[in-house]
Amino acid sequence: MRPWPWIRYNPCWKVNRPGKSSSYRTGSSMWSRRNILAGIAGALATGGLGGCGFRPLYGRSGAGADLSDTLSQVEIRPVQSSNTSNEYSLARVGQQLHNALLDGLSPRGPRGEQIYRLDVTLSESISSLAVQKSADATRADLSLISSFTLQDQRTGRHLYSGNSRAISSFNILNSEFATLMAEKGARDRAVRQLGDDIRLKIAIFLKTNPDKP
């Protein structure tokens, strides 16, 4: 019989652990969902998780800088297309992504000088998934792929670059109009996912590198 592996004890596990209640299952280690959520909420309220390395992303750092103010100082340049097969359609998608980034980074507009510049390049592809015996596709994946760079506008210095990808599926129906609407819905979802991912990556970078410029 193989011995059980040893697990190093972490004192953070004891933070605001909820007490046993009537919903606790006898003879098992399963806590009720209510107790777990209550314990987490209590730990966050009392700052008990601070010593375990947990920090809120959107908040003030030790120097007192508010991340939301910093994000609002990012100027978002018009999104560029990296494939030319359907430039008109992709230009519209690029505008959607630009608006999504504006809503995510500076929903109330810039606060102070825009010292950062964000450049984004976008491409799209559609691939068939399910295929019937008649060789007709019944479902497809729509992929949006972007690369982005962040730089200091005052010096032109490159600060950060990354890539993001969002995939959304849609059904290929007998009605061409219904298929186009399903494709549009998938594209809208992918744009939101892509915007959220880019915003999160930039926020993490600026949070962990507050003195980069």
N, CA, C and O of each residue as an XYZ file, in Angstrom:
852
protein
N       0.858     -1.195      0.000
C       0.000      0.000      0.000
C       0.891      1.240      0.000
O       1.821      1.351      0.799
N       0.584      2.192     -0.931
C       1.391      3.396     -1.010
C       1.007      4.356      0.106
O      -0.180      4.564      0.357
N       1.979      4.937      0.771
C       1.667      5.895      1.843
C       1.058      7.160      1.263
O       1.329      7.534      0.122
N       0.227      7.815      2.075
C      -0.356      9.086      1.650
C       0.739     10.141      1.606
O       1.586     10.183      2.498
N       0.738     11.008      0.569
C       1.768     12.061      0.519
C       1.535     13.083      1.613
O       0.392     13.394      1.946
N       2.604     13.602      2.168
C       2.501     14.634      3.195
C       2.175     15.970      2.549
O       2.723     16.312      1.501
N       1.295     16.712      3.168
C       0.911     18.045      2.701
C       1.379     19.056      3.729
O       1.023     18.972      4.904
N       2.172     20.005      3.287
C       2.690     21.014      4.214
C       1.554     21.892      4.723
O       0.743     22.388      3.941
N       1.504     22.075      6.006
C       0.447     22.866      6.618
C       0.636     24.340      6.295
O       1.743     24.868      6.398
N      -0.432     24.993      5.910
C      -0.418     26.427      5.613
C      -1.297     27.131      6.628
O      -2.491     26.839      6.704
N      -0.741     28.061      7.423
C      -1.554     28.734      8.443
C      -2.688     29.541      7.855
O      -3.644     29.861      8.561
N      -2.607     29.885      6.558
C      -3.680     30.666      5.956
C      -4.967     29.868      5.820
O      -6.047     30.433      5.644
N      -4.837     28.506      5.906
C      -6.047     27.690      5.772
C      -7.012     27.913      6.928
O      -8.202     27.620      6.808
N      -6.517     28.423      8.034
C      -7.368     28.572      9.209
C      -8.093     29.898      9.239
O      -8.847     30.161     10.177
N      -7.889     30.749      8.234
C      -8.462     32.081      8.278
C      -9.973     32.011      8.199
O     -10.536     31.577      7.194
N     -10.637     32.451      9.288
C     -12.082     32.578      9.317
C     -12.800     31.330      8.818
O     -13.783     31.427      8.084
N     -12.314     30.167      9.213
C     -12.978     28.929      8.804
C     -14.328     28.838      9.494
O     -14.388     28.956     10.717
N     -15.422     28.631      8.754
C     -16.742     28.607      9.364
C     -16.931     27.407     10.280
O     -16.320     26.355     10.091
N     -17.779     27.585     11.259
C     -18.053     26.506     12.195
C     -18.997     25.479     11.630
O     -19.632     25.700     10.599
N     -19.087     24.356     12.308
C     -19.941     23.260     11.858
C     -21.400     23.642     12.028
O     -21.769     24.204     13.060
N     -22.233     23.354     11.051
C     -23.648     23.696     11.119
C     -24.475     22.470     10.783
O     -23.940     21.388     10.543
N     -25.803     22.656     10.770
C     -26.699     21.535     10.505
C     -26.582     21.049      9.074
O     -26.990     19.929      8.765
N     -26.029     21.879      8.193
C     -25.900     21.469      6.802
C     -24.602     20.729      6.541
O     -24.357     20.297      5.415
N     -23.780     20.578      7.541
C     -22.518     19.837      7.407
C     -22.830     18.355      7.335
O     -23.612     17.859      8.146
N     -22.244     17.630      6.390
C     -22.551     16.215      6.205
C     -21.746     15.373      7.178
O     -20.516     15.425      7.194
N     -22.446     14.604      7.981
C     -21.793     13.756      8.975
C     -20.923     12.713      8.300
O     -21.330     12.067      7.334
N     -19.696     12.560      8.837
C     -18.797     11.547      8.309
C     -18.078     11.945      7.047
O     -17.406     11.105      6.449
N     -18.186     13.219      6.600
C     -17.477     13.679      5.403
C     -16.862     15.028      5.679
O     -17.132     15.652      6.705
N     -16.022     15.479      4.744
C     -15.340     16.763      4.904
C     -15.937     17.825      4.007
O     -15.286     18.829      3.717
N     -17.178     17.619      3.558
C     -17.792     18.552      2.622
C     -18.500     19.668      3.380
O     -19.438     19.406      4.133
N     -18.073     20.874      3.193
C     -18.728     22.028      3.804
C     -19.907     22.454      2.938
O     -19.907     22.240      1.726
N     -20.900     23.054      3.563
C     -22.012     23.585      2.789
C     -21.547     24.810      2.024
O     -20.631     25.513      2.451
N     -22.176     25.057      0.904
C     -21.776     26.198      0.075
C     -21.942     27.502      0.833
O     -21.137     28.422      0.684
N     -22.986     27.582      1.646
C     -23.222     28.817      2.395
C     -22.093     29.092      3.363
O     -21.645     30.232      3.485
N     -21.625     28.063      4.054
C     -20.540     28.249      5.018
C     -19.238     28.647      4.335
O     -18.495     29.489      4.838
N     -18.967     28.028      3.172
C     -17.740     28.358      2.454
C     -17.753     29.815      2.026
O     -16.774     30.534      2.226
N     -18.874     30.256      1.431
C     -18.961     31.642      0.988
C     -18.888     32.602      2.155
O     -18.283     33.669      2.050
N     -19.508     32.227      3.282
C     -19.462     33.087      4.462
C     -18.040     33.215      4.980
O     -17.617     34.295      5.393
N     -17.303     32.109      4.957
C     -15.920     32.152      5.423
C     -15.054     33.032      4.554
O     -14.240     33.807      5.058
N     -15.228     32.913      3.219
C     -14.445     33.741      2.309
C     -14.790     35.204      2.482
O     -13.903     36.057      2.516
N     -16.088     35.502      2.592
C     -16.500     36.891      2.769
C     -15.949     37.467      4.056
O     -15.517     38.619      4.096
N     -15.965     36.656      5.120
C     -15.432     37.136      6.389
C     -13.949     37.404      6.314
O     -13.453     38.384      6.871
N     -13.237     36.523      5.617
C     -11.791     36.716      5.489
C     -11.473     37.977      4.713
O     -10.553     38.715      5.064
N     -12.246     38.228      3.641
C     -12.003     39.436      2.862
C     -12.349     40.684      3.655
O     -11.656     41.697      3.559
N     -13.423     40.615      4.441
C     -13.849     41.786      5.202
C     -12.854     42.154      6.281
O     -12.637     43.335      6.552
N     -12.245     41.153      6.899
C     -11.319     41.429      8.000
C      -9.885     41.538      7.534
O      -8.989     41.804      8.336
N      -9.655     41.335      6.244
C      -8.283     41.395      5.737
C      -7.491     40.155      6.066
O      -6.263     40.167      5.993
N      -8.189     39.058      6.436
C      -7.492     37.852      6.852
C      -6.702     37.191      5.755
O      -5.763     36.447      6.038
N      -7.057     37.441      4.490
C      -6.342     36.815      3.391
C      -5.134     37.623      2.958
O      -4.371     37.173      2.103
N      -4.943     38.799      3.521
C      -3.828     39.640      3.114
C      -2.499     38.975      3.343
O      -1.595     39.087      2.515
N      -2.363     38.264      4.486
C      -1.102     37.609      4.778
C      -0.856     36.393      3.927
O       0.256     35.867      3.930
N      -1.866     35.915      3.182
C      -1.715     34.734      2.335
C      -1.320     35.109      0.916
O      -1.216     34.235      0.054
N      -1.101     36.384      0.660
C      -0.660     36.799     -0.662
C      -1.770     37.242     -1.583
O      -1.505     37.530     -2.750
N      -3.015     37.310     -1.109
C      -4.117     37.751     -1.946
C      -4.195     39.268     -1.927
O      -4.153     39.879     -0.859
N      -4.306     39.879     -3.096
C      -4.432     41.322     -3.216
C      -5.498     41.633     -4.257
O      -5.548     40.983     -5.301
N      -6.362     42.628     -3.984
C      -7.347     43.002     -4.995
C      -6.665     43.615     -6.203
O      -5.716     44.386     -6.057
N      -7.146     43.275     -7.417
C      -6.534     43.823     -8.621
C      -6.850     45.300     -8.762
O      -5.958     46.117     -8.989
N      -8.131     45.638     -8.627
C      -8.518     47.028     -8.781
C      -8.583     47.673     -7.406
O      -9.553     47.486     -6.673
N      -7.573     48.414     -7.066
C      -7.499     49.065     -5.768
C      -6.232     49.864     -5.685
O      -5.498     49.985     -6.666
N      -5.970     50.412     -4.523
C      -4.796     51.255     -4.352
C      -3.604     50.419     -3.935
O      -3.716     49.514     -3.108
N      -2.474     50.734     -4.515
C      -1.241     50.064     -4.146
C      -0.663     50.739     -2.924
O      -1.254     51.669     -2.375
N       0.503     50.264     -2.500
C       1.126     50.850     -1.326
C       1.438     52.316     -1.513
O       1.446     53.070     -0.541
N       1.696     52.743     -2.745
C       2.008     54.141     -3.007
C       0.759     54.988     -3.136
O       0.856     56.204     -3.303
N      -0.428     54.366     -3.062
C      -1.672     55.112     -3.113
C      -2.200     55.340     -4.518
O      -3.179     56.066     -4.690
N      -1.589     54.747     -5.519
C      -2.041     54.929     -6.893
C      -3.236     54.026     -7.166
O      -3.207     52.838     -6.846
N      -4.286     54.587     -7.758
C      -5.489     53.834     -8.084
C      -5.328     53.245     -9.479
O      -5.059     53.973    -10.434
N      -5.489     51.934     -9.601
C      -5.285     51.275    -10.886
C      -6.284     51.761    -11.925
O      -5.939     51.872    -13.101
N      -7.520     52.053    -11.515
C      -8.509     52.528    -12.482
C      -8.082     53.857    -13.092
O      -8.340     54.108    -14.270
N      -7.425     54.718    -12.296
C      -6.893     55.970    -12.842
C      -5.789     55.687    -13.853
O      -5.723     56.321    -14.906
N      -4.922     54.728    -13.525
C      -3.819     54.384    -14.424
C      -4.340     53.818    -15.741
O      -3.839     54.164    -16.810
N      -5.351     52.942    -15.664
C      -5.910     52.353    -16.880
C      -6.549     53.410    -17.773
O      -6.521     53.293    -18.998
N      -7.124     54.442    -17.159
C      -7.756     55.497    -17.951
C      -6.733     56.347    -18.693
O      -7.098     57.134    -19.567
N      -5.461     56.197    -18.356
C      -4.402     56.958    -19.025
C      -3.840     56.222    -20.240
O      -2.814     56.618    -20.795
N      -4.516     55.152    -20.647
C      -4.107     54.392    -21.834
C      -4.887     54.902    -23.045
O      -6.114     54.818    -23.072
N      -4.193     55.421    -24.025
C      -4.825     55.825    -25.282
C      -4.913     54.603    -26.193
O      -3.902     53.965    -26.485
N      -6.121     54.284    -26.637
C      -6.340     53.105    -27.476
C      -6.379     53.541    -28.934
O      -7.285     54.265    -29.348
N      -5.420     53.110    -29.689
C      -5.356     53.456    -31.105
C      -6.360     52.618    -31.901
O      -6.760     51.547    -31.444
N      -6.779     53.091    -33.096
C      -7.689     52.293    -33.925
C      -7.116     50.898    -34.190
O      -5.933     50.742    -34.490
N      -7.979     49.894    -34.073
C      -7.551     48.506    -34.247
C      -7.246     48.243    -35.721
O      -8.033     48.596    -36.599
N      -6.107     47.625    -35.979
C      -5.673     47.331    -37.343
C      -5.985     45.878    -37.709
O      -6.003     45.000    -36.846
N      -6.231     45.640    -38.998
C      -6.510     44.294    -39.498
C      -5.228     43.650    -39.997
O      -4.413     44.296    -40.655
N      -5.052     42.363    -39.677
C      -3.852     41.653    -40.122
C      -4.126     40.712    -41.289
O      -3.196     40.103    -41.819
N      -5.410     40.583    -41.706
C      -5.693     39.811    -42.920
C      -6.615     40.630    -43.814
O      -7.472     41.363    -43.320
N      -6.445     40.512    -45.102
C      -7.118     41.399    -46.056
C      -8.232     40.713    -46.837
O      -8.747     41.289    -47.795
N      -8.617     39.500    -46.454
C      -9.630     38.770    -47.212
C     -11.006     39.413    -47.077
O     -11.812     39.344    -48.004
N     -11.278     40.028    -45.947
C     -12.584     40.653    -45.730
C     -12.377     41.910    -44.890
O     -12.828     41.994    -43.748
N     -11.685     42.883    -45.481
C     -11.264     44.058    -44.729
C     -12.441     44.851    -44.191
O     -12.396     45.338    -43.061
N     -13.508     44.990    -44.998
C     -14.632     45.816    -44.566
C     -15.286     45.234    -43.321
O     -15.538     45.949    -42.350
N     -15.562     43.921    -43.355
C     -16.188     43.274    -42.201
C     -15.282     43.346    -40.980
O     -15.749     43.613    -39.873
N     -13.982     43.106    -41.178
C     -13.062     43.096    -40.050
C     -12.848     44.499    -39.491
O     -12.566     44.654    -38.303
N     -12.979     45.519    -40.334
C     -12.876     46.893    -39.840
C     -14.002     47.184    -38.852
O     -13.792     47.876    -37.856
N     -15.181     46.664    -39.122
C     -16.308     46.846    -38.201
C     -16.053     46.103    -36.897
O     -16.366     46.609    -35.819
N     -15.485     44.904    -36.991
C     -15.155     44.145    -35.782
C     -14.082     44.882    -34.986
O     -14.127     44.917    -33.756
N     -13.115     45.471    -35.694
C     -12.084     46.244    -35.018
C     -12.663     47.424    -34.262
O     -12.203     47.749    -33.167
N     -13.672     48.070    -34.839
C     -14.328     49.178    -34.142
C     -15.055     48.677    -32.901
O     -15.051     49.343    -31.865
N     -15.681     47.506    -33.001
C     -16.333     46.913    -31.831
C     -15.322     46.643    -30.721
O     -15.577     46.934    -29.553
N     -14.173     46.085    -31.097
C     -13.143     45.792    -30.103
C     -12.602     47.082    -29.497
O     -12.352     47.146    -28.293
N     -12.421     48.100    -30.318
C     -11.957     49.400    -29.819
C     -12.920     49.940    -28.775
O     -12.495     50.416    -27.722
N     -14.222     49.870    -29.062
C     -15.224     50.360    -28.114
C     -15.240     49.526    -26.835
O     -15.404     50.061    -25.739
N     -15.066     48.200    -26.984
C     -15.037     47.332    -25.801
C     -13.844     47.674    -24.912
O     -13.959     47.659    -23.686
N     -12.706     47.979    -25.521
C     -11.520     48.350    -24.739
C     -11.710     49.703    -24.063
O     -11.271     49.896    -22.930
N     -12.360     50.636    -24.747
C     -12.659     51.926    -24.127
C     -13.536     51.740    -22.896
O     -13.280     52.333    -21.847
N     -14.576     50.911    -23.030
C     -15.468     50.659    -21.894
C     -14.731     49.970    -20.756
O     -15.024     50.220    -19.586
N     -13.775     49.103    -21.086
C     -13.074     48.361    -20.045
C     -11.972     49.137    -19.363
O     -11.787     49.019    -18.152
N     -11.228     49.939    -20.133
C     -10.077     50.642    -19.569
C     -10.433     52.016    -19.017
O      -9.920     52.413    -17.970
N     -11.293     52.736    -19.698
C     -11.634     54.090    -19.228
C     -13.109     54.383    -19.458
O     -13.450     55.213    -20.301
N     -13.995     53.707    -18.711
C     -15.437     53.900    -18.909
C     -15.903     55.323    -18.627
O     -16.929     55.752    -19.157
N     -15.163     56.064    -17.798
C     -15.533     57.449    -17.477
C     -14.638     58.457    -18.179
O     -14.644     59.641    -17.842
N     -13.876     57.992    -19.146
C     -12.984     58.881    -19.863
C     -11.630     58.977    -19.184
O     -11.469     58.513    -18.055
N     -10.651     59.575    -19.858
C      -9.302     59.676    -19.286
C      -9.263     60.573    -18.058
O      -9.974     61.575    -17.974
N      -8.420     60.190    -17.110
C      -8.215     60.995    -15.903
C      -6.764     61.469    -15.917
O      -5.859     60.768    -15.466
N      -6.570     62.643    -16.432
C      -5.218     63.159    -16.546
C      -4.618     62.849    -17.905
O      -5.323     62.451    -18.832
N      -3.322     63.032    -18.013
C      -2.608     62.834    -19.270
C      -2.590     61.356    -19.660
O      -2.382     60.481    -18.819
N      -2.811     61.097    -20.942
C      -2.741     59.722    -21.439
C      -1.282     59.408    -21.768
O      -0.787     59.742    -22.844
N      -0.618     58.770    -20.834
C       0.822     58.536    -20.956
C       1.148     57.196    -21.607
O       2.305     56.932    -21.934
N       0.133     56.344    -21.797
C       0.358     55.048    -22.441
C      -0.342     55.025    -23.797
O      -1.303     55.758    -24.032
N       0.154     54.178    -24.671
C      -0.466     53.983    -25.985
C      -0.613     52.486    -26.230
O       0.335     51.716    -26.079
N      -1.830     52.094    -26.612
C      -2.128     50.686    -26.882
C      -2.426     50.506    -28.365
O      -3.351     51.118    -28.899
N      -1.640     49.668    -29.023
C      -1.862     49.323    -30.430
C      -2.294     47.865    -30.516
O      -1.672     46.985    -29.921
N      -3.372     47.620    -31.269
C      -3.940     46.271    -31.373
C      -4.085     45.890    -32.842
O      -4.541     46.692    -33.657
N      -3.695     44.668    -33.171
C      -3.883     44.101    -34.507
C      -4.807     42.896    -34.390
O      -4.670     42.088    -33.471
N      -5.751     42.777    -35.326
C      -6.814     41.777    -35.214
C      -6.910     40.934    -36.479
O      -6.736     41.438    -37.589
N      -7.189     39.648    -36.298
C      -7.488     38.751    -37.422
C      -8.636     37.829    -37.032
O      -8.891     37.597    -35.851
N      -9.327     37.307    -38.048
C     -10.488     36.438    -37.811
C     -10.406     35.216    -38.711
O      -9.931     35.290    -39.845
N     -10.881     34.085    -38.182
C     -10.975     32.865    -38.986
C     -12.206     32.086    -38.558
O     -12.621     32.147    -37.401
N     -12.788     31.350    -39.507
C     -13.959     30.509    -39.238
C     -13.648     29.102    -39.736
O     -13.224     28.921    -40.877
N     -13.858     28.111    -38.879
C     -13.590     26.718    -39.246
C     -14.807     25.863    -38.940
O     -15.446     26.032    -37.901
N     -15.128     24.944    -39.843
C     -16.278     24.054    -39.673
C     -15.961     22.969    -38.655
O     -14.823     22.515    -38.538
N     -17.000     22.563    -37.915
C     -16.832     21.522    -36.897
C     -17.594     20.261    -37.278
O     -17.018     19.332    -37.846
N     -18.895     20.225    -36.966
C     -19.698     19.035    -37.236
C     -20.061     18.978    -38.720
O     -20.392     19.996    -39.328
N     -19.995     17.789    -39.287
C     -20.304     17.596    -40.707
C     -21.300     16.449    -40.837
O     -21.100     15.377    -40.265
N     -22.382     16.680    -41.600
C     -23.379     15.643    -41.832
C     -22.881     14.660    -42.894
O     -21.846     14.872    -43.524
N     -23.647     13.577    -43.074
C     -23.294     12.592    -44.095
C     -23.300     13.205    -45.490
O     -22.606     12.731    -46.390
N     -24.090     14.265    -45.660
C     -24.142     14.939    -46.960
C     -22.955     15.862    -47.170
O     -22.880     16.565    -48.178
N     -22.023     15.861    -46.214
C     -20.809     16.703    -46.269
C     -21.108     18.164    -46.000
O     -20.265     19.024    -46.254
N     -22.305     18.462    -45.487
C     -22.649     19.836    -45.125
C     -22.266     20.088    -43.670
O     -22.587     19.284    -42.795
N     -21.587     21.193    -43.410
C     -21.215     21.553    -42.038
C     -22.445     22.030    -41.280
O     -23.303     22.704    -41.848
N     -22.533     21.687    -40.017
C     -23.668     22.088    -39.186
C     -23.267     23.012    -38.044
O     -24.132     23.605    -37.398
N     -21.982     23.142    -37.788
C     -21.514     23.997    -36.700
C     -20.119     24.507    -37.047
O     -19.351     23.840    -37.740
N     -19.810     25.697    -36.554
C     -18.520     26.302    -36.883
C     -17.967     27.049    -35.680
O     -18.707     27.469    -34.790
N     -16.659     27.202    -35.676
C     -15.942     27.994    -34.673
C     -15.481     29.298    -35.307
O     -14.874     29.300    -36.378
N     -15.772     30.398    -34.641
C     -15.270     31.700    -35.072
C     -14.165     32.116    -34.113
O     -14.386     32.196    -32.904
N     -12.987     32.379    -34.641
C     -11.834     32.736    -33.811
C     -11.399     34.166    -34.104
O     -11.242     34.559    -35.260
N     -11.210     34.927    -33.047
C     -10.615     36.256    -33.149
C      -9.259     36.206    -32.454
O      -9.157     35.789    -31.300
N      -8.231     36.629    -33.160
C      -6.869     36.593    -32.627
C      -6.291     38.000    -32.694
O      -6.393     38.673    -33.719
N      -5.693     38.435    -31.610
C      -5.123     39.782    -31.579
C      -3.724     39.753    -30.985
O      -3.404     38.916    -30.141
N      -2.910     40.674    -31.439
C      -1.628     40.961    -30.801
C      -1.663     42.433    -30.412
O      -2.236     43.255    -31.127
N      -1.059     42.761    -29.294
C      -1.124     44.149    -28.825
C       0.198     44.550    -28.189
O       0.950     43.712    -27.690
N       0.461     45.847    -28.220
C       1.663     46.402    -27.598
C       1.283     47.638    -26.800
O       0.394     48.398    -27.183
N       1.968     47.820    -25.690
C       1.775     48.988    -24.836
C       3.101     49.739    -24.766
O       4.148     49.142    -24.517
N       3.048     51.039    -24.984
C       4.281     51.813    -24.935
C       4.067     53.130    -24.196
O       2.938     53.591    -24.030
N       5.165     53.718    -23.760
C       5.151     55.012    -23.089
C       5.120     56.095    -24.165
O       6.034     56.187    -24.985
N       4.069     56.911    -24.159
C       3.920     57.934    -25.188
C       4.976     59.023    -25.078
O       5.324     59.649    -26.079
N       5.485     59.256    -23.887
C       6.434     60.359    -23.694
C       7.817     60.021    -24.223
O       8.534     60.895    -24.712
N       8.188     58.760    -24.123
C       9.531     58.362    -24.553
C       9.520     57.436    -25.761
O      10.556     57.234    -26.395
N       8.342     56.863    -26.091
C       8.264     55.895    -27.172
C       8.791     54.528    -26.789
O       8.944     53.653    -27.642
N       9.070     54.342    -25.501
C       9.653     53.079    -25.047
C       8.603     51.973    -25.002
O       7.493     52.172    -24.507
N       8.969     50.809    -25.524
C       8.085     49.646    -25.473
C       8.029     49.124    -24.045
O       9.060     48.924    -23.403
N       6.795     48.902    -23.551
C       6.612     48.441    -22.180
C       6.158     46.992    -22.098
O       6.662     46.224    -21.279
N       5.205     46.619    -22.951
C       4.602     45.291    -22.798
C       3.940     44.897    -24.114
O       3.420     45.751    -24.833
N       3.960     43.622    -24.421
C       3.259     43.106    -25.597
C       2.664     41.748    -25.256
O       3.156     41.049    -24.370
N       1.616     41.386    -25.958
C       0.970     40.110    -25.674
C       0.049     39.696    -26.807
O      -0.108     40.409    -27.798
N      -0.550     38.538    -26.640
C      -1.496     37.990    -27.612
C      -2.739     37.504    -26.879
O      -2.667     37.042    -25.741
N      -3.868     37.618    -27.548
C      -5.123     37.132    -26.982
C      -5.918     36.424    -28.076
O      -5.816     36.749    -29.259
N      -6.708     35.450    -27.644
C      -7.526     34.705    -28.593
C      -8.867     34.380    -27.963
O      -8.942     33.994    -26.797
N      -9.923     34.540    -28.744
C     -11.270     34.210    -28.283
C     -11.945     33.357    -29.348
O     -11.860     33.657    -30.539
N     -12.616     32.293    -28.916
C     -13.306     31.379    -29.826
C     -14.768     31.284    -29.410
O     -15.078     31.086    -28.235
N     -15.657     31.425    -30.376
C     -17.088     31.321    -30.115
C     -17.726     30.491    -31.229
O     -17.434     30.698    -32.407
N     -18.594     29.557    -30.855
C     -19.204     28.645    -31.824
C     -20.601     29.114    -32.216
O     -21.266     29.827    -31.464
N     -21.032     28.703    -33.401
C     -22.397     29.004    -33.846
C     -22.874     27.890    -34.770
O     -22.069     27.176    -35.367
N     -24.200     27.749    -34.879
C     -24.805     26.722    -35.719
C     -24.950     27.216    -37.157
O     -25.266     28.381    -37.396
N     -24.719     26.327    -38.096
C     -24.961     26.612    -39.511
C     -26.330     26.032    -39.851
O     -26.509     24.814    -39.858
N     -27.290     26.903    -40.131
C     -28.684     26.505    -40.289
C     -29.080     26.473    -41.764
O     -28.315     26.888    -42.635
N     -30.290     25.973    -42.027
C     -30.784     25.922    -43.403
C     -31.058     27.317    -43.945
O     -30.895     27.573    -45.138
N     -31.468     28.205    -43.072
C     -31.735     29.581    -43.472
C     -30.434     30.381    -43.472
O     -29.729     30.428    -42.464
N     -30.123     31.002    -44.598
C     -28.893     31.800    -44.682
C     -28.948     32.982    -43.726
O     -27.951     33.314    -43.085
N     -30.111     33.619    -43.627
C     -30.243     34.763    -42.721
C     -30.034     34.336    -41.272
O     -29.344     35.016    -40.514
N     -30.635     33.202    -40.888
C     -30.477     32.714    -39.515
C     -29.015     32.372    -39.227
O     -28.523     32.611    -38.124
N     -28.327     31.815    -40.218
C     -26.906     31.499    -40.036
C     -26.086     32.769    -39.861
O     -25.192     32.823    -39.016
N     -26.389     33.794    -40.661
C     -25.670     35.067    -40.539
C     -25.893     35.700    -39.171
O     -24.970     36.273    -38.593
N     -27.111     35.599    -38.651
C     -27.396     36.157    -37.328
C     -26.671     35.366    -36.238
O     -26.172     35.941    -35.271
N     -26.618     34.037    -36.406
C     -25.890     33.211    -35.436
C     -24.399     33.533    -35.477
O     -23.741     33.587    -34.438
N     -23.870     33.747    -36.681
C     -22.451     34.116    -36.816
C     -22.186     35.473    -36.172
O     -21.167     35.659    -35.506
N     -23.097     36.416    -36.370
C     -22.937     37.739    -35.760
C     -22.937     37.642    -34.235
O     -22.142     38.302    -33.567
N     -23.831     36.819    -33.691
C     -23.861     36.646    -32.241
C     -22.567     36.056    -31.714
O     -22.067     36.469    -30.668
N     -22.022     35.078    -32.451
C     -20.746     34.480    -32.043
C     -19.627     35.510    -32.104
O     -18.758     35.540    -31.233
N     -19.645     36.351    -33.127
C     -18.608     37.382    -33.269
C     -18.703     38.399    -32.129
O     -17.683     38.813    -31.577
N     -19.916     38.794    -31.782
C     -20.096     39.749    -30.677
C     -19.559     39.176    -29.368
O     -18.907     39.880    -28.596
N     -19.837     37.889    -29.122
C     -19.341     37.253    -27.899
C     -17.811     37.196    -27.898
O     -17.168     37.447    -26.879
N     -17.248     36.864    -29.051
C     -15.785     36.773    -29.138
C     -15.131     38.130    -28.911
O     -14.076     38.211    -28.282
N     -15.744     39.193    -29.415
C     -15.201     40.542    -29.208
C     -15.177     40.882    -27.725
O     -14.189     41.417    -27.223
N     -16.265     40.571    -27.021
C     -16.312     40.861    -25.578
C     -15.245     40.061    -24.832
O     -14.560     40.593    -23.959
N     -15.108     38.781    -25.182
C     -14.093     37.946    -24.529
C     -12.685     38.481    -24.790
O     -11.847     38.526    -23.890
N     -12.443     38.884    -26.031
C     -11.122     39.391    -26.398
C     -10.821     40.693    -25.661
O      -9.719     40.879    -25.144
N     -11.803     41.592    -25.614
C     -11.611     42.853    -24.906
C     -11.336     42.645    -23.428
O     -10.476     43.311    -22.851
N     -12.067     41.716    -22.811
C     -11.857     41.432    -21.387
C     -10.462     40.866    -21.140
O      -9.813     41.213    -20.154
N     -10.002     39.995    -22.038
C      -8.693     39.372    -21.849
C      -7.562     40.393    -22.000
O      -6.618     40.397    -21.209
N      -7.657     41.255    -23.012
C      -6.632     42.286    -23.200
C      -6.614     43.234    -22.008
O      -5.549     43.575    -21.495
N      -7.789     43.656    -21.573
C      -7.868     44.565    -20.419
C      -7.242     43.931    -19.180
O      -6.498     44.590    -18.454
N      -7.539     42.657    -18.936
C      -7.006     41.984    -17.752
C      -5.483     41.899    -17.806
O      -4.814     42.142    -16.801
N      -4.932     41.557    -18.966
C      -3.478     41.435    -19.086
C      -2.789     42.781    -18.871
O      -1.749     42.852    -18.217
N      -3.364     43.837    -19.417
C      -2.773     45.164    -19.237
C      -2.898     45.608    -17.790
O      -1.971     46.200    -17.237
N      -4.048     45.323    -17.172
C      -4.243     45.702    -15.772
C      -3.236     44.999    -14.870
O      -2.666     45.621    -13.974
N      -3.015     43.712    -15.099
C      -2.046     42.970    -14.285
C      -0.644     43.540    -14.481
O       0.110     43.688    -13.519
N      -0.296     43.862    -15.732
C       1.037     44.422    -15.983
C       1.216     45.754    -15.262
O       2.228     45.968    -14.595
N       0.237     46.651    -15.392
C       0.374     47.970    -14.770
C       0.302     47.884    -13.249
O       0.895     48.704    -12.549
N      -0.422     46.894    -12.742
C      -0.498     46.711    -11.291
C       0.837     46.231    -10.733
O       1.267     46.666     -9.665
N       1.482     45.340    -11.457
C       2.736     44.759    -10.960
C       3.968     45.554    -11.387
O       5.074     45.295    -10.913
N       3.772     46.525    -12.288
C       4.886     47.374    -12.726
C       4.472     48.841    -12.644
O       4.428     49.525    -13.666
N       4.165     49.336    -11.437
C       3.637     50.701    -11.314
C       4.628     51.782    -11.697
O       4.219     52.902    -12.004
N       5.920     51.483    -11.687
C       6.934     52.509    -11.953
C       7.585     52.353    -13.318
O       8.666     52.891    -13.554
N       6.929     51.612    -14.230
C       7.537     51.353    -15.528
C       7.833     52.631    -16.329
O       8.955     52.782    -16.812
N       6.856     53.575    -16.493
C       7.167     54.753    -17.279
C       8.293     55.557    -16.664
O       8.681     56.590    -17.208
